[in-house]
Each structure stands twice: as structure tokens, then as C-alpha cells.
Amino acid sequence: MGQRILVATDGTDGSLGALHTARNLEERGEASVRVVSVVKGLYPAETGLMEEWAVDEMRETGIRKRTREVLNQLQELGREEWPLGVRTGSPSQAVVEEARSVGATLLLMGLGRRRPPDRFLGTGLPARVTGLSPVPVLAVEGERRRLPIKVVVGVDFSSFTPLTISATAFLTGPEARVDLLHVMSLPRGSRTGWLEGYRERASQALEPWRDELSKGTALQVRTHVLAGDPSTALLGFARDRGAELLVVGSHGHSFLERALIGSVPGKLLRAADCAVFVVPGGQPSE
């Protein structure tokens, strides 16, 4: 068995795309799947005003309700046999702790309905989980029912690793079209005389990654080099191509930087119209 997938679900329709994606990957015979759901705990100010027995009762009621909701999802999916764990606490922390404890190699979750504050501050659950997770995270739209066949992969040559290549090939549907895109980030006020030379060298540097990704597969892989703000360029390119999946690497960050995730992956998670796959580029520091 290859990948060890952990699917995080809240029991709502927003998680169905992640569950269907996990089933599609399992049906290839390349993955084992576990499921986790987290019931958000009460705020300390609330528990301080309640008797201990009442807090325990509310917690147990929440766990039972969530368990029924998720089991109904798995039954409709025809996957009642998938191991299920229901936890309480901070959803982002609990999901990442569960991924560590079960040795997951891939974390799947819903992209979620992002409110305006989430888009601006990066406070949505996928962004928080990605900021903490040591393993790749795939955030999927609730409506998705098949593996993506139109994929855009952002390449910055620093966080882009062989893991990004293998994970992208693993997640895509047969005969998918993959666009490898490098975006030249231009410092404000910089002279542009060097652009063509840089563009040519970047194009050449993309060729080995194109060859590696297409090797032994039916994937159609093309390379592109653009200039501009990386997140803006990636989002625009993905929308123009009708992309179903955006793939980016992330750098090793400090705990605070990971928690805030104000980087390109965080911006994509907040604004993308399609699934987003974030692959850690190295071991994060604490």
C-alpha cells in the first residue's frame, strides 16, 4: 500500500469532495484511508461558568452527533469500513496531531466556504492546517467527484521538490494536462533589461521537471514563465486555463509563520476557485 491518507471531515457537504477524492485514490489500489472529525471545544470562558458534568455531557453529545453525521457520509460513499476517529478541541491542531499519530502521508480536507474575513486574514481552516502540517495537504471543493485532469503547478525552484512531482502524478486523473508555471517576481523599481535572459534560463530549468513528471505516464506537461506577483499570476493563469487543481510547495517556516501562513500557499487557499495542494518543501522549524 502506498499513500496513507487521512481525510478530515466535519460531516457536512463541504467535505464530500475530499471523501470522494480519497475513494478515487483508494480504488487505484495505491492508498489506505482513515477519517478524522473534530468537534470544536467550548471556550474557556464558557466552561468556567458551567458545572463539570454539564461540560462533559455537552462534549459527549457533540461527539455522538458528529459520529452519526460522518458515519452517514461513509455509508453513502460505500466506505463504512474506513477507520473513524472523532476528537474534540481546536480543529486545526487536532487534525494535524491525528495525522502525526497515524503516520499519514497525505491530508485531505474540504476547501470550505470562505468568508470575507478568512480571505483577508487567512483564518480559514485549510490555511491553518497547512500552516501546521508536516505532510502535504489537499483542500478540495465539496462538489468534486473525480480526480483533476487540468492541473497548474507553481514552480519557484526553492520549495519545489521531487515530492511535489510524485504527489502531483499521484493525484491527477489519467491523461491529465499539467502546466508547470514559474513566476518571476519583480522587485519594485527594478530594471527589466535582464528579463529575457532570466526567462530563457528559467524555461531551461523547467525542462528536467517536465521530463520527470511526464516520464512513464500519459500526462501532457507544458512549461511557462511569467512575470509578476506569484500568487496573482498563479490564480489568473489557473482561472484562464480552467484548472481543477493548483499545486504549490511551501517553505520551512517558524511556528508563527506557519500559523499565519501569509505566503503564496495561504493566498491561494483563500482565493482559488479550484482545489489547492500544498507540499512542504522541507522540515519546518519550531
Secondary structure by P-SEA (a helix, b strand, c coil): cccbbbbbbcccccaaaaaaaaaaaaaaccbbbbbbbbcccccaaaaaaccaaaaaaaaaaaaaaaaaaaaaaaaaacccccbbbbbbccaaaaaaaaaaaacccbbbbbccccccccccccccaaaaaaaccccbbbbbcccccccccbbbbbbccccccaaaaaaaaaacccbbbbbbbbbbcccccccccaaaaaaaaaaaaaaaaaaaaacccccbbbbbbbbccaaaaaaaaaaaacccbbbbbbccccaaaaaacccaaaaaaaccccbbbbbbcccccc
